[in-house]
Amino acid sequence: MHKGLFVFDPSVEPSELASFCLETGVDALILSPAFFEDDRFLDVCRCNGIRIWLNFPVFFDEKYLRLNPEAYSITSRGNQAVHSWLHMACPSHQKFFERKREELSTLLRKIHPDCLSYDFIRFYVFWEEVELLDSPDTIEHGCYCTECRSRFARFSGEQLSIQDGTVKKGQRKVLGQWKRSVVEDAVRSLNAVVEEIAKGTPTYIKTVPWQTSDLENALHWIVGQDPAALGRMSDGIIPMAFTQILGQTPNWKTALLDHVKAESGKDVMSYIQFEPLVRAGVITEEQLDQELAAAIAEKRAGLVYFHYEQIAKNAAKQRILKRYCKR
């Protein structure tokens, strides 16, 4: 079972991270490309036997998009795809994607990661603030720039109709088919890079935490993700199933993970959240213990601990984590 610790801040001291992993039993660090601008984290991980899990954000790149705003995704309400910390690119923007392929190639040659995950390999939506009982008509999503509209028209033979930020219901099925084809083409293209440079690297795909029946099949026509197809193109799926963020229950999480496992035909990983995010609330030590126990009992493919910056401040929760990591 993979047990990876997500880390956000590349200014953290590498030796501090290594000490935390060795003390708690975490066997992998989940790091973004920003951690490999020099060799400090790479060297410390290799010297201490800590596995490197490269988390590669595909259509999320705030720094590039601020400098190249023409590459932004355009939402159903005509806005740039920016919400809070999230800045997402248009999946049809060829220059942006070619740059991403080159970035992945460079990283694979330098790092030779033990594991790779594709993050933000989807169309724009800020799912963290979507209530599962909402009408999908209330959700702002993308991309509906001129190029995406043209590509959809070529794919479907019809012009996309959006009124008051809402896609015409009769077009949602074919829109989902087109969006899924775009995402799956991106996965194939990145997989070809992996095959050429780092063949055999376990590769996982992160998905929005919705069942295919949720929000009138929004996983397809809003997000562009199909667990069945993505399962065939990867070693596994990692649904972003944050119980607290979505105000859901442990039973909801189990049902979602089981659904994605059945749809994809692959074992799935489970996110373990240490502290509240997005919405108000608490995650007690008892809740953390129960969530870890459930993930072990359900024999998930791996655990994604989210995240270091949170648990580093909580000694009691570190002790709980250590108890499960040492098993």
C-alpha atoms as a printed R data frame, in Angstrom:
    type eleno elety resid chain resno       x      y       z
1   ATOM     1    CA   MET     A     1   0.000  0.000   0.000
2   ATOM     2    CA   HIS     A     2   1.313  3.450  -0.971
3   ATOM     3    CA   LYS     A     3   1.415  5.907   1.940
4   ATOM     4    CA   GLY     A     4   2.255  9.338   0.635
5   ATOM     5    CA   LEU     A     5   2.398 12.664   2.471
6   ATOM     6    CA   PHE     A     6   1.314 15.698   0.462
7   ATOM     7    CA   VAL     A     7   3.573 18.737   0.936
8   ATOM     8    CA   PHE     A     8   2.747 22.220  -0.364
9   ATOM     9    CA   ASP     A     9   5.517 24.583   0.673
10  ATOM    10    CA   PRO     A    10   8.868 24.120  -1.129
11  ATOM    11    CA   SER     A    11  10.525 26.478   1.359
12  ATOM    12    CA   VAL     A    12  10.329 23.806   4.074
13  ATOM    13    CA   GLU     A    13  13.685 22.403   5.145
14  ATOM    14    CA   PRO     A    14  14.279 19.049   3.342
15  ATOM    15    CA   SER     A    15  15.937 17.454   6.368
16  ATOM    16    CA   GLU     A    16  12.902 18.409   8.464
17  ATOM    17    CA   LEU     A    17  10.632 16.537   6.065
18  ATOM    18    CA   ALA     A    18  12.923 13.528   6.041
19  ATOM    19    CA   SER     A    19  12.978 13.399   9.846
20  ATOM    20    CA   PHE     A    20   9.178 13.552   9.932
21  ATOM    21    CA   CYS     A    21   8.894 10.636   7.479
22  ATOM    22    CA   LEU     A    22  11.422  8.507   9.327
23  ATOM    23    CA   GLU     A    23   9.722  9.185  12.654
24  ATOM    24    CA   THR     A    24   6.148  8.524  11.521
25  ATOM    25    CA   GLY     A    25   6.749  5.791   8.955
26  ATOM    26    CA   VAL     A    26   5.493  7.734   5.919
27  ATOM    27    CA   ASP     A    27   7.222  6.052   2.982
28  ATOM    28    CA   ALA     A    28   6.699  8.646   0.231
29  ATOM    29    CA   LEU     A    29   6.545 12.396  -0.214
30  ATOM    30    CA   ILE     A    30   4.045 13.781  -2.719
31  ATOM    31    CA   LEU     A    31   5.760 16.789  -4.253
32  ATOM    32    CA   SER     A    32   4.928 19.241  -7.027
33  ATOM    33    CA   PRO     A    33   7.444 20.344  -9.683
34  ATOM    34    CA   ALA     A    34   8.333 23.389  -7.546
35  ATOM    35    CA   PHE     A    35  10.283 21.106  -5.185
36  ATOM    36    CA   PHE     A    36  12.765 20.157  -7.904
37  ATOM    37    CA   GLU     A    37  14.102 23.523  -8.988
38  ATOM    38    CA   ASP     A    38  17.284 22.372  -7.258
39  ATOM    39    CA   ASP     A    39  18.446 18.967  -5.977
40  ATOM    40    CA   ARG     A    40  17.932 19.414  -2.227
41  ATOM    41    CA   PHE     A    41  14.709 17.427  -1.864
42  ATOM    42    CA   LEU     A    42  15.796 14.834  -4.389
43  ATOM    43    CA   ASP     A    43  19.065 14.204  -2.563
44  ATOM    44    CA   VAL     A    44  17.498 14.032   0.900
45  ATOM    45    CA   CYS     A    45  14.802 11.599  -0.226
46  ATOM    46    CA   ARG     A    46  17.248  9.294  -1.971
47  ATOM    47    CA   CYS     A    47  19.714  9.348   0.936
48  ATOM    48    CA   ASN     A    48  16.981  8.421   3.432
49  ATOM    49    CA   GLY     A    49  15.128  5.815   1.371
50  ATOM    50    CA   ILE     A    50  12.018  7.985   1.018
51  ATOM    51    CA   ARG     A    51  10.093  7.395  -2.166
52  ATOM    52    CA   ILE     A    52   9.403 10.359  -4.452
53  ATOM    53    CA   TRP     A    53   5.871 10.744  -5.723
54  ATOM    54    CA   LEU     A    54   5.670 13.445  -8.390
55  ATOM    55    CA   ASN     A    55   2.301 15.181  -8.393
56  ATOM    56    CA   PHE     A    56   2.061 16.796 -11.816
57  ATOM    57    CA   PRO     A    57  -0.597 19.537 -12.248
58  ATOM    58    CA   VAL     A    58  -1.697 19.440 -15.860
59  ATOM    59    CA   PHE     A    59  -4.142 22.285 -16.537
60  ATOM    60    CA   PHE     A    60  -3.385 24.247 -13.354
61  ATOM    61    CA   ASP     A    61  -0.495 26.704 -13.569
62  ATOM    62    CA   GLU     A    62  -1.019 30.087 -11.919
63  ATOM    63    CA   LYS     A    63   2.437 31.460 -12.692
64  ATOM    64    CA   TYR     A    64   2.251 30.726 -16.421
65  ATOM    65    CA   LEU     A    65  -1.329 31.911 -16.785
66  ATOM    66    CA   ARG     A    66  -0.686 35.252 -15.101
67  ATOM    67    CA   LEU     A    67   2.038 35.861 -17.692
68  ATOM    68    CA   ASN     A    68   0.036 34.360 -20.576
69  ATOM    69    CA   PRO     A    69  -3.632 35.177 -19.882
70  ATOM    70    CA   GLU     A    70  -4.689 34.122 -23.375
71  ATOM    71    CA   ALA     A    71  -4.273 30.518 -22.195
72  ATOM    72    CA   TYR     A    72  -6.895 30.805 -19.424
73  ATOM    73    CA   SER     A    73  -9.987 28.636 -19.567
74  ATOM    74    CA   ILE     A    74 -13.158 30.682 -20.104
75  ATOM    75    CA   THR     A    75 -16.132 29.738 -17.954
76  ATOM    76    CA   SER     A    76 -19.794 29.272 -18.748
77  ATOM    77    CA   ARG     A    77 -20.329 32.807 -17.426
78  ATOM    78    CA   GLY     A    78 -17.636 34.318 -19.627
79  ATOM    79    CA   ASN     A    79 -15.008 34.696 -16.897
80  ATOM    80    CA   GLN     A    80 -11.399 33.625 -16.703
81  ATOM    81    CA   ALA     A    81 -11.190 30.341 -14.788
82  ATOM    82    CA   VAL     A    82  -9.902 31.831 -11.541
83  ATOM    83    CA   HIS     A    83 -11.385 31.095  -8.138
84  ATOM    84    CA   SER     A    84  -9.491 31.547  -4.905
85  ATOM    85    CA   TRP     A    85  -6.150 29.757  -5.441
86  ATOM    86    CA   LEU     A    86  -7.269 27.931  -8.600
87  ATOM    87    CA   HIS     A    87  -6.104 29.158 -12.028
88  ATOM    88    CA   MET     A    88  -6.908 26.768 -14.868
89  ATOM    89    CA   ALA     A    89  -5.848 26.693 -18.483
90  ATOM    90    CA   CYS     A    90  -7.913 25.919 -21.536
91  ATOM    91    CA   PRO     A    91  -7.436 22.222 -22.407
92  ATOM    92    CA   SER     A    92  -7.512 23.177 -26.105
93  ATOM    93    CA   HIS     A    93  -4.598 25.614 -25.822
94  ATOM    94    CA   GLN     A    94  -1.913 23.719 -27.719
95  ATOM    95    CA   LYS     A    95   1.031 25.924 -26.720
96  ATOM    96    CA   PHE     A    96   0.201 25.512 -23.023
97  ATOM    97    CA   PHE     A    97  -0.114 21.748 -23.283
98  ATOM    98    CA   GLU     A    98   3.076 21.311 -25.307
99  ATOM    99    CA   ARG     A    99   4.901 23.246 -22.613
100 ATOM   100    CA   LYS     A   100   3.438 20.862 -20.028
101 ATOM   101    CA   ARG     A   101   4.644 17.840 -21.994
102 ATOM   102    CA   GLU     A   102   8.139 19.332 -22.110
103 ATOM   103    CA   GLU     A   103   8.016 20.079 -18.386
104 ATOM   104    CA   LEU     A   104   7.031 16.491 -17.593
105 ATOM   105    CA   SER     A   105   9.793 15.180 -19.837
106 ATOM   106    CA   THR     A   106  12.409 17.301 -18.058
107 ATOM   107    CA   LEU     A   107  11.160 16.266 -14.616
108 ATOM   108    CA   LEU     A   108  11.117 12.567 -15.417
109 ATOM   109    CA   ARG     A   109  14.689 12.676 -16.701
110 ATOM   110    CA   LYS     A   110  15.855 14.507 -13.597
111 ATOM   111    CA   ILE     A   111  13.843 12.810 -10.858
112 ATOM   112    CA   HIS     A   112  13.035  9.273 -12.010
113 ATOM   113    CA   PRO     A   113  10.074  9.313  -9.585
114 ATOM   114    CA   ASP     A   114   8.840  6.207  -7.837
115 ATOM   115    CA   CYS     A   115   5.248  7.224  -8.538
116 ATOM   116    CA   LEU     A   116   3.463  9.793 -10.701
117 ATOM   117    CA   SER     A   117  -0.002 11.338 -10.434
118 ATOM   118    CA   TYR     A   118  -1.748 13.560 -12.956
119 ATOM   119    CA   ASP     A   119  -3.564 16.303 -11.081
120 ATOM   120    CA   PHE     A   120  -6.020 18.818 -12.595
121 ATOM   121    CA   ILE     A   121  -6.320 16.745 -15.742
122 ATOM   122    CA   ARG     A   122  -9.830 17.931 -16.367
123 ATOM   123    CA   PHE     A   123 -11.967 20.890 -17.347
124 ATOM   124    CA   TYR     A   124 -12.510 23.786 -14.967
125 ATOM   125    CA   VAL     A   125 -14.844 23.595 -11.985
126 ATOM   126    CA   PHE     A   126 -14.240 24.568  -8.363
127 ATOM   127    CA   TRP     A   127 -15.798 21.382  -7.006
128 ATOM   128    CA   GLU     A   128 -14.851 22.160  -3.408
129 ATOM   129    CA   GLU     A   129 -17.783 24.574  -3.164
130 ATOM   130    CA   VAL     A   130 -20.345 22.503  -5.077
131 ATOM   131    CA   GLU     A   131 -23.102 20.912  -3.010
132 ATOM   132    CA   LEU     A   132 -24.054 17.497  -4.360
133 ATOM   133    CA   LEU     A   133 -27.738 18.354  -4.054
134 ATOM   134    CA   ASP     A   134 -27.339 21.545  -6.096
135 ATOM   135    CA   SER     A   135 -28.762 21.951  -9.577
136 ATOM   136    CA   PRO     A   136 -25.910 21.666 -12.082
137 ATOM   137    CA   ASP     A   137 -27.338 24.822 -13.690
138 ATOM   138    CA   THR     A   138 -25.875 26.807 -10.776
139 ATOM   139    CA   ILE     A   139 -22.282 25.577 -11.327
140 ATOM   140    CA   GLU     A   140 -19.751 27.773 -13.118
141 ATOM   141    CA   HIS     A   141 -17.526 25.624 -15.305
142 ATOM   142    CA   GLY     A   142 -15.397 25.688 -18.462
143 ATOM   143    CA   CYS     A   143 -13.951 25.843 -20.991
144 ATOM   144    CA   TYR     A   144 -16.056 27.723 -23.529
145 ATOM   145    CA   CYS     A   145 -13.478 29.848 -25.310
146 ATOM   146    CA   THR     A   146 -13.619 30.303 -29.083
147 ATOM   147    CA   GLU     A   147 -11.273 27.377 -29.720
148 ATOM   148    CA   CYS     A   148 -13.196 24.979 -27.467
149 ATOM   149    CA   ARG     A   149 -16.480 25.984 -29.105
150 ATOM   150    CA   SER     A   150 -14.952 25.388 -32.547
151 ATOM   151    CA   ARG     A   151 -13.578 22.004 -31.545
152 ATOM   152    CA   PHE     A   152 -16.941 21.009 -30.085
153 ATOM   153    CA   ALA     A   153 -18.687 22.052 -33.310
154 ATOM   154    CA   ARG     A   154 -16.306 19.938 -35.390
155 ATOM   155    CA   PHE     A   155 -16.810 16.995 -33.040
156 ATOM   156    CA   SER     A   156 -20.598 17.195 -32.818
157 ATOM   157    CA   GLY     A   157 -21.688 18.972 -35.983
158 ATOM   158    CA   GLU     A   158 -23.580 21.567 -33.966
159 ATOM   159    CA   GLN     A   159 -22.970 24.906 -32.278
160 ATOM   160    CA   LEU     A   160 -22.856 24.905 -28.493
161 ATOM   161    CA   SER     A   161 -25.754 26.715 -26.854
162 ATOM   162    CA   ILE     A   162 -25.160 28.421 -23.486
163 ATOM   163    CA   GLN     A   163 -27.748 30.768 -22.017
164 ATOM   164    CA   ASP     A   164 -27.298 32.552 -18.686
165 ATOM   165    CA   GLY     A   165 -24.281 30.366 -17.947
166 ATOM   166    CA   THR     A   166 -26.219 27.144 -18.546
167 ATOM   167    CA   VAL     A   167 -25.511 24.550 -21.233
168 ATOM   168    CA   LYS     A   168 -28.603 23.419 -23.126
169 ATOM   169    CA   LYS     A   169 -29.738 20.106 -21.625
170 ATOM   170    CA   GLY     A   170 -30.048 18.408 -24.994
171 ATOM   171    CA   GLN     A   171 -26.363 19.021 -25.677
172 ATOM   172    CA   ARG     A   172 -24.930 17.803 -22.397
173 ATOM   173    CA   LYS     A   173 -24.423 14.181 -23.452
174 ATOM   174    CA   VAL     A   174 -22.440 15.029 -26.586
175 ATOM   175    CA   LEU     A   175 -20.590 17.786 -24.682
176 ATOM   176    CA   GLY     A   176 -19.530 15.124 -22.189
177 ATOM   177    CA   GLN     A   177 -18.354 12.885 -25.010
178 ATOM   178    CA   TRP     A   178 -16.246 15.685 -26.425
179 ATOM   179    CA   LYS     A   179 -14.787 16.803 -23.089
180 ATOM   180    CA   ARG     A   180 -13.894 13.241 -22.171
181 ATOM   181    CA   SER     A   181 -12.139 12.797 -25.517
182 ATOM   182    CA   VAL     A   182 -10.036 15.916 -24.832
183 ATOM   183    CA   VAL     A   183  -9.013 14.715 -21.367
184 ATOM   184    CA   GLU     A   184  -8.293 11.198 -22.583
185 ATOM   185    CA   ASP     A   185  -6.169 12.518 -25.453
186 ATOM   186    CA   ALA     A   186  -4.171 14.524 -22.900
187 ATOM   187    CA   VAL     A   187  -3.644 11.405 -20.778
188 ATOM   188    CA   ARG     A   188  -2.469  9.434 -23.818
189 ATOM   189    CA   SER     A   189  -0.046 12.183 -24.763
190 ATOM   190    CA   LEU     A   190   1.462 12.375 -21.276
191 ATOM   191    CA   ASN     A   191   1.570  8.589 -21.021
192 ATOM   192    CA   ALA     A   192   3.646  8.540 -24.205
193 ATOM   193    CA   VAL     A   193   6.188 10.796 -22.503
194 ATOM   194    CA   VAL     A   194   6.305  8.454 -19.506
195 ATOM   195    CA   GLU     A   195   6.642  5.421 -21.765
196 ATOM   196    CA   GLU     A   196   9.592  6.997 -23.559
197 ATOM   197    CA   ILE     A   197  11.514  8.292 -20.541
198 ATOM   198    CA   ALA     A   198  10.377  6.436 -17.415
199 ATOM   199    CA   LYS     A   199   8.668  3.279 -18.589
200 ATOM   200    CA   GLY     A   200   7.134  1.299 -15.763
201 ATOM   201    CA   THR     A   201   6.543  4.269 -13.449
202 ATOM   202    CA   PRO     A   202   3.213  3.699 -11.644
203 ATOM   203    CA   THR     A   203   0.860  6.407 -12.881
204 ATOM   204    CA   TYR     A   204  -2.360  7.535 -11.216
205 ATOM   205    CA   ILE     A   205  -5.111  9.976 -12.158
206 ATOM   206    CA   LYS     A   206  -6.885 12.271  -9.714
207 ATOM   207    CA   THR     A   207 -10.610 12.708 -10.228
208 ATOM   208    CA   VAL     A   208 -13.318 15.039  -8.973
209 ATOM   209    CA   PRO     A   209 -15.202 13.303  -6.107
210 ATOM   210    CA   TRP     A   210 -18.527 12.769  -7.852
211 ATOM   211    CA   GLN     A   211 -20.224  9.573  -8.879
212 ATOM   212    CA   THR     A   212 -21.235  9.509 -12.520
213 ATOM   213    CA   SER     A   213 -24.886  9.874 -11.501
214 ATOM   214    CA   ASP     A   214 -24.270 12.965  -9.353
215 ATOM   215    CA   LEU     A   215 -25.436 16.365 -10.584
216 ATOM   216    CA   GLU     A   216 -27.020 14.907 -13.719
217 ATOM   217    CA   ASN     A   217 -23.831 13.211 -14.900
218 ATOM   218    CA   ALA     A   218 -21.717 16.348 -14.391
219 ATOM   219    CA   LEU     A   219 -18.524 14.285 -14.051
220 ATOM   220    CA   HIS     A   220 -18.769 13.775 -17.819
221 ATOM   221    CA   TRP     A   221 -20.178 17.011 -19.262
222 ATOM   222    CA   ILE     A   222 -18.721 19.504 -16.767
223 ATOM   223    CA   VAL     A   223 -15.459 17.841 -15.711
224 ATOM   224    CA   GLY     A   224 -14.667 15.628 -18.703
225 ATOM   225    CA   GLN     A   225 -13.636 12.596 -16.628
226 ATOM   226    CA   ASP     A   226 -14.780  9.017 -17.163
227 ATOM   227    CA   PRO     A   227 -13.393  6.624 -14.518
228 ATOM   228    CA   ALA     A   228 -13.865  3.630 -16.802
229 ATOM   229    CA   ALA     A   229 -11.698  5.107 -19.564
230 ATOM   230    CA   LEU     A   230  -9.156  6.632 -17.175
231 ATOM   231    CA   GLY     A   231  -8.803  3.318 -15.366
232 ATOM   232    CA   ARG     A   232  -7.745  1.662 -18.620
233 ATOM   233    CA   MET     A   233  -5.096  4.348 -19.119
234 ATOM   234    CA   SER     A   234  -3.507  4.310 -15.663
235 ATOM   235    CA   ASP     A   235  -2.481  2.169 -12.732
236 ATOM   236    CA   GLY     A   236  -5.282  3.543 -10.619
237 ATOM   237    CA   ILE     A   237  -7.591  6.392  -9.703
238 ATOM   238    CA   ILE     A   238  -7.375  8.819  -6.788
239 ATOM   239    CA   PRO     A   239 -10.784 10.421  -6.153
240 ATOM   240    CA   MET     A   240 -10.477 13.698  -4.255
241 ATOM   241    CA   ALA     A   241 -12.831 12.368  -1.601
242 ATOM   242    CA   PHE     A   242 -12.470 14.909   1.196
243 ATOM   243    CA   THR     A   243 -15.309 14.150   3.580
244 ATOM   244    CA   GLN     A   244 -15.019 17.393   5.555
245 ATOM   245    CA   ILE     A   245 -14.636 19.719   2.552
246 ATOM   246    CA   LEU     A   246 -17.853 18.429   1.025
247 ATOM   247    CA   GLY     A   247 -19.718 18.133   4.323
248 ATOM   248    CA   GLN     A   248 -20.208 14.419   3.764
249 ATOM   249    CA   THR     A   249 -20.116 11.254   5.886
250 ATOM   250    CA   PRO     A   250 -17.762  8.259   6.057
251 ATOM   251    CA   ASN     A   251 -20.488  6.173   4.379
252 ATOM   252    CA   TRP     A   252 -20.542  8.622   1.459
253 ATOM   253    CA   LYS     A   253 -16.792  8.300   1.071
254 ATOM   254    CA   THR     A   254 -16.880  4.496   1.118
255 ATOM   255    CA   ALA     A   255 -19.686  4.470  -1.466
256 ATOM   256    CA   LEU     A   256 -17.805  6.899  -3.728
257 ATOM   257    CA   LEU     A   257 -14.536  4.962  -3.583
258 ATOM   258    CA   ASP     A   258 -16.337  1.674  -4.189
259 ATOM   259    CA   HIS     A   259 -18.185  3.234  -7.142
260 ATOM   260    CA   VAL     A   260 -14.978  4.517  -8.746
261 ATOM   261    CA   LYS     A   261 -13.286  1.167  -8.165
262 ATOM   262    CA   ALA     A   262 -16.152 -0.634  -9.915
263 ATOM   263    CA   GLU     A   263 -16.273  1.898 -12.769
264 ATOM   264    CA   SER     A   264 -12.516  1.988 -13.372
265 ATOM   265    CA   GLY     A   265 -11.715 -1.650 -12.724
266 ATOM   266    CA   LYS     A   266  -8.766 -0.520 -10.603
267 ATOM   267    CA   ASP     A   267  -8.102 -0.237  -6.895
268 ATOM   268    CA   VAL     A   268  -8.388  3.346  -5.671
269 ATOM   269    CA   MET     A   269  -6.508  5.428  -3.143
270 ATOM   270    CA   SER     A   270  -8.040  7.235  -0.201
271 ATOM   271    CA   TYR     A   271  -7.347 10.822   0.880
272 ATOM   272    CA   ILE     A   272  -6.886 11.358   4.615
273 ATOM   273    CA   GLN     A   273  -7.487 14.969   5.652
274 ATOM   274    CA   PHE     A   274  -5.949 16.233   8.896
275 ATOM   275    CA   GLU     A   275  -7.616 19.611   9.414
276 ATOM   276    CA   PRO     A   276 -10.665 21.466   8.015
277 ATOM   277    CA   LEU     A   277 -10.511 23.274   4.689
278 ATOM   278    CA   VAL     A   278 -12.966 25.423   2.690
279 ATOM   279    CA   ARG     A   279 -15.893 25.071   5.099
280 ATOM   280    CA   ALA     A   280 -16.001 25.591   8.856
281 ATOM   281    CA   GLY     A   281 -15.749 22.567  11.094
282 ATOM   282    CA   VAL     A   282 -13.380 20.323  12.990
283 ATOM   283    CA   ILE     A   283 -11.682 17.004  12.386
284 ATOM   284    CA   THR     A   284 -11.245 15.380  15.763
285 ATOM   285    CA   GLU     A   285  -8.563 12.888  16.678
286 ATOM   286    CA   GLU     A   286 -11.287 10.237  16.893
287 ATOM   287    CA   GLN     A   287 -12.509 11.031  13.374
288 ATOM   288    CA   LEU     A   288  -8.969 10.840  12.016
289 ATOM   289    CA   ASP     A   289  -8.432  7.500  13.730
290 ATOM   290    CA   GLN     A   290 -11.690  6.132  12.307
291 ATOM   291    CA   GLU     A   291 -10.921  7.310   8.779
292 ATOM   292    CA   LEU     A   292  -7.476  5.713   8.830
293 ATOM   293    CA   ALA     A   293  -8.905  2.483  10.227
294 ATOM   294    CA   ALA     A   294 -11.587  2.388   7.525
295 ATOM   295    CA   ALA     A   295  -9.076  2.903   4.717
296 ATOM   296    CA   ILE     A   296  -6.940  0.043   6.035
297 ATOM   297    CA   ALA     A   297  -9.943 -2.247   6.527
298 ATOM   298    CA   GLU     A   298 -11.270 -1.478   3.047
299 ATOM   299    CA   LYS     A   299  -7.854 -2.414   1.593
300 ATOM   300    CA   ARG     A   300  -7.461  0.680  -0.526
301 ATOM   301    CA   ALA     A   301  -4.545  0.835  -2.940
302 ATOM   302    CA   GLY     A   302  -2.937  3.620  -0.972
303 ATOM   303    CA   LEU     A   303  -3.346  6.544   1.381
304 ATOM   304    CA   VAL     A   304  -2.762 10.202   0.531
305 ATOM   305    CA   TYR     A   305  -2.103 12.139   3.728
306 ATOM   306    CA   PHE     A   306  -3.232 15.755   3.326
307 ATOM   307    CA   HIS     A   307  -1.119 17.557   4.255
308 ATOM   308    CA   TYR     A   308   2.245 18.055   5.987
309 ATOM   309    CA   GLU     A   309   1.753 21.722   6.833
310 ATOM   310    CA   GLN     A   310  -1.332 20.784   8.844
311 ATOM   311    CA   ILE     A   311  -0.144 17.744  10.748
312 ATOM   312    CA   ALA     A   312   3.284 19.218  11.510
313 ATOM   313    CA   LYS     A   313   1.494 21.472  14.017
314 ATOM   314    CA   ASN     A   314  -0.445 18.710  15.786
315 ATOM   315    CA   ALA     A   315   1.516 16.245  17.919
316 ATOM   316    CA   ALA     A   316  -1.566 14.204  18.886
317 ATOM   317    CA   LYS     A   317  -2.517 13.562  15.284
318 ATOM   318    CA   GLN     A   318   1.102 12.745  14.468
319 ATOM   319    CA   ARG     A   319   0.933  9.946  17.030
320 ATOM   320    CA   ILE     A   320  -2.219  8.575  15.373
321 ATOM   321    CA   LEU     A   321  -0.576  8.737  11.948
322 ATOM   322    CA   LYS     A   322   2.520  6.973  13.252
323 ATOM   323    CA   ARG     A   323   0.446  4.153  14.693
324 ATOM   324    CA   TYR     A   324  -1.092  3.388  11.297
325 ATOM   325    CA   CYS     A   325   2.026  3.999   9.193
326 ATOM   326    CA   LYS     A   326   4.026  1.548  11.292
327 ATOM   327    CA   ARG     A   327   1.559 -1.265  10.597
